[in-house]
Amino acid sequence: MINEKLPKIWYGGDYNPEQWDAETWAEDDRMFKLAGIDVATIHVFSWALSQPSENEYDFEWLDETIERLHRNGVGVCLATGTGAHPAWMAKRYPEVTRVDYNGRKRKFGGRHNSCPNSPVYRHFSTLLADKLAERYKDHPAVLIWHVSNEYGGYCYCDNCAAAFRKWLQGRYGSMDALNKAWNTRFWGHTFYEWDEIVPPNALSEEWDGNRTNFQGISLDYRRFMSDSLLSCYRLEYDAIKKHTPNVPVTTNLMGFYPELDYFEWAKHLDVVSWDNYPSLDTPFSWTAMTHDLMRGLKGGQPFMLMEQTPSQQNWQAYNSLKRPGVMRLWSYQAVARGADTVMFFQLRRSIGACEKYHGAVIEHVGHEHTRVFRECAELGKELRQLGDKILDSRPNAKVAIVYDWQNRWATELTSGPTVALKYANEAHKYYDALFKLGIQTDMIGVEADLSAYDIVIAPVLYMVRDGYARKVEAFVEAGGTFVTTFFSGIVNENDIVTLGGYPGELRKVLGIWAEEIDALFPDARNQVVMKQTVDSLRGTYECGLLCDLIHAEGAEVLAEYGDDFYKGMPALTVNRFGKGEAWYVATSPDERFMSDFMAKLTADKGVLPLVPNLPAGVEAAERIKDGKSILFLLNHNAGEAIVELGGAAGVDLLTGSGVSGSVRIGGKGVAILEREG
């Protein structure tokens, strides 16, 4: 439970009372009650208001806000406000603003414009967090601390250059070790003094964001920047914990956001929280996968849905409305996959600047007689009805997909073999197949214990971290099923190629070696031709993107390429290793292959779908609590769906009705069934 002061699924969101007057606050109080709002996130971007000058602090307005919310039964998620520094700071201390990717010094403006290695920024942000924690440490309304907001963005200033060199000294110890790790004899890049090293950006090694001459330098700068921003968070975290050791602390993450290694960040969050903003056309399975990744950051611990929009966004190219029922459906999708909160940005819609058209529980019309408000109030009523029945329940997945931010950086920084290779997309292909089969799946990092799973899938494991190959071997030897794909086992964690043939350190467990890698043009296809029918795998499938030209070294060849000069070479292999087996998918096959392949692997291991014959467009997810299964069935279709439940009967927690045999779910509808485990 996030905080026992409020033992239910929290319902609320970002609230900016400083933008309004007392008359509006009174309306907010009334409408929050109507909607069932019980948590408000405040002070997210209020640094300038709380600290109007270098030596002046004013918290009276915040005192009044917290007291008013508390008096009206609303708890507080209290933000430190450090996501945007005040104008006086940029004026008095110009070094606090960032230098961008193109080497341009920023002026005051926007948000997330503070250099993470600025001593000035670190001093004032930590001091503000300390003062807030000291002031509100005993206030009963404070349920959780929210440090800064949506950390992200890199800086390339002189402060960062100096800090990068120090970070490198800590990582490598000597210049000789660094030169070896970066292979700097290439292009005459040998460094002799630490101050010869400059940040990799458009002025030095990089262009177009992810294109670089030296992968090792660019990879380390991403690690360094992720660590730098994390250090800023940790300074505030420590300042808060000094005063409130028992109040949880978080910051809101952003799903598959590419710039930060969230597995490293999660070690320092008491609870993971994240902001969910899919488009109207985002695949439902992509959103589900992101929720599962957020849950996986702390080993399956429930997370906070910190932000979503009640209706529409304002920053996408096409900001479609959420159709009737979709806000409720997507809220329960988050809960189904581990969220113990449902929260919005924003509770009342702003009247000016860039978020004035971002959706809100209370729209510009200012009253409760809107479709959006009615839907929010109905959901609030349901969440009160559910009480604590779902809190702290956990999934029990036997299949896991490995996701590694550092591997993503390395894969997408590499010079070839194709610009079309997107690491997260390849992970999603496997996830999507399992999702459609109704197989519960965890998203895990490279440090996760594999022994809890029957099947572990590591798509595009280009970078093999130190010791990971041995970890995979132990998992397979003990009876596990391991799957990896083309372009795996290529480099170590410094992006240096492992010699002796691809897939490098994975060659032993996979029983194959890859001689060449062919990159296909976007409109080109090859075929995966099964040598024989293997359970659900049969016939011919299409493939594209990349094709590894591999040779079997003990592995059994189950499928071959059907075209080009490498026709007849292996495309799918399995290697028996100890009590388990290791699969290699040498290309990127079509959706039909993925479905058949995942069906075979899960059937072989006795991993059953949550419900049999899941209808298209219906999502199934399960959380376990006190020996009981809580099965979520979410109908993403516009029309009614009938879901066969098999032999298990239960009670629909939303209606209180007993359910057995099958359940009818209306278009965009939800059923939550509590069953014996």
Summary of the structure (lengths in Angstrom):
residues: 677
radius of gyration: 26.1
end to end distance: 21.3
largest distance: 76.8
contacts: 2338
relative contact order: 0.09
helix: 33%
strand: 23%
